[in-house]
Amino acid sequence: MSNSERNETLLISDCLEWRRILVDAQTQITSEGDKITNSCILGTFYTANPPRYENGDSITQKYLGGEVTFFHGRVLDVDTDLPVAGASLNVWECAVNGLYDQQDPDQPPENMRGMFTSDEDGRYAFYCIKLVPYPVPYDGHAGDILKLMDRHPYRAEHIHFMLTCHSYHRLITQVLPDDDTYLNSDSVYAVKSDLLLQFKPYNPPTLRGKGVNEAHVKWEVNWDFKIKPHKM
Ligand SMILES: [Fe+2]
């Protein structure tokens, strides 16, 4: 069933917890007492080269609904707590209908995706929609396995990030609202307690996003990433 839009093998490995245990857990660089942002599985809908945006832009090319959210924070060096400038943040989420762009002919390519760069204060910022849960594709073998295990196909609400920066370890992660329904039964075992965040009522920032009507923005998330430098 795999093709350029779908990877059933990776999905099966996620539903069996193989990638979380064998890849994510084995490659994460967190050590005891470390404040580094935890890693999480890549998921099956990653794309390498989404549109590059300015901080304060929206990742929504085609609005299908959803509550508009201002998502911002800083990228920090875990050892020094100093801001990391020039970090690339590849971010992606599904649309309000629970589908990623490559699953949905009604969305333009790379909808709800973007690449941002942290500024000299380590800050990043973008507009997105409030996260929604979605079922992983379950019309194939992964779905059969989930049924055999008596598990539902839903992912807890989440948004994906891949952070890369010269002289720092790459960080692949997902962050999730702390009040989500599926935190205890996520279909691919991707919930980690230190990756939970809160959506708070929006306070307009000084930064104004292009093409974003501030009156329509309902939520705000403030989330910092702490990344680890390579050893010299
Ligand atoms: Fe996802």
Residues whose N, C-alpha, C, O or C-beta is under 5 A from the ligand:
A	BS01	LIG	G43
